[in-house]
């Protein structure tokens, strides 16, 4: 977590909200950007109480 914060020079909570909520990136996309596993991203979303988006079907 600290490494990601150092690389992007922002707190991880702020980064997650920016990427997931504002930019609508998927967990997989965030995982690629941050070079952290999808499981870790999911755990961080829960830890920081970032509201999860619901799946929509077309």
ChimeraX attribute file (.defattr): number of C-alpha atoms within 10 A of each C-alpha:
attribute: neighborCount
match mode: 1-to-1
recipient: residues
	/A:1	13
	/A:2	11
	/A:3	10
	/A:4	16
	/A:5	15
	/A:6	11
	/A:7	9
	/A:8	12
	/A:9	11
	/A:10	12
	/A:11	13
	/A:12	19
	/A:13	16
	/A:14	13
	/A:15	18
	/A:16	20
	/A:17	18
	/A:18	13
	/A:19	16
	/A:20	20
	/A:21	15
	/A:22	10
	/A:23	10
	/A:24	13
	/A:25	15
	/A:26	14
	/A:27	19
	/A:28	15
	/A:29	14
	/A:30	19
	/A:31	17
	/A:32	12
	/A:33	11
	/A:34	18
	/A:35	11
	/A:36	14
	/A:37	13
	/A:38	17
	/A:39	12
	/A:40	13
	/A:41	19
	/A:42	15
	/A:43	11
	/A:44	16
	/A:45	19
	/A:46	12
	/A:47	10
	/A:48	13
	/A:49	11
	/A:50	16
	/A:51	11
	/A:52	11
	/A:53	10
	/A:54	6
	/A:55	5
	/A:56	5
	/A:57	4
	/A:58	2
